[in-house]
């Protein structure tokens, strides 16, 4: 897999997961919404660790800085 996520994108996803985890821990989010947000948090966490987002690939997006070969 070719990386398509940059550092800032990964940090934003980690922060979103941390915020969702805090809201779930304090019971501010409950019910079906909690399950949906847990799913998104899991996807965000997984894609952040591997630096690859399948949705970016489908849309042709790339937030990873390209290295110039000289």
VENCORNOR-V617712 format. One record per pair of residues at least 4 apart in sequence whose C-alpha atoms are under 7 Angstrom apart, sorted by the first residue. I is the first residue (numbers start at 1). GAP is how many residues later the second one is. If there is no record, write none. Layout:
I | GAP
I | GAP
This chain:
3 | 48
3 | 49
3 | 61
4 | 47
4 | 48
4 | 49
4 | 58
4 | 59
4 | 60
5 | 4
5 | 5
5 | 46
5 | 47
5 | 48
5 | 57
5 | 58
5 | 59
6 | 4
6 | 57
6 | 58
6 | 59
7 | 4
8 | 4
9 | 4
10 | 4
10 | 38
11 | 4
12 | 4
13 | 4
13 | 31
13 | 32
13 | 35
14 | 4
14 | 31
15 | 4
16 | 4
17 | 4
17 | 24
17 | 28
18 | 4
19 | 4
20 | 4
21 | 4
22 | 4
23 | 4
23 | 5
23 | 6
24 | 4
24 | 5
24 | 10
29 | 4
29 | 5
30 | 4
31 | 4
32 | 4
33 | 4
34 | 4
35 | 4
36 | 4
37 | 4
38 | 4
39 | 4
40 | 4
41 | 4
42 | 4
43 | 4
44 | 4
45 | 4
46 | 4
47 | 4
47 | 5
47 | 6
53 | 4
54 | 4
55 | 4
56 | 4
56 | 5
56 | 6
57 | 4
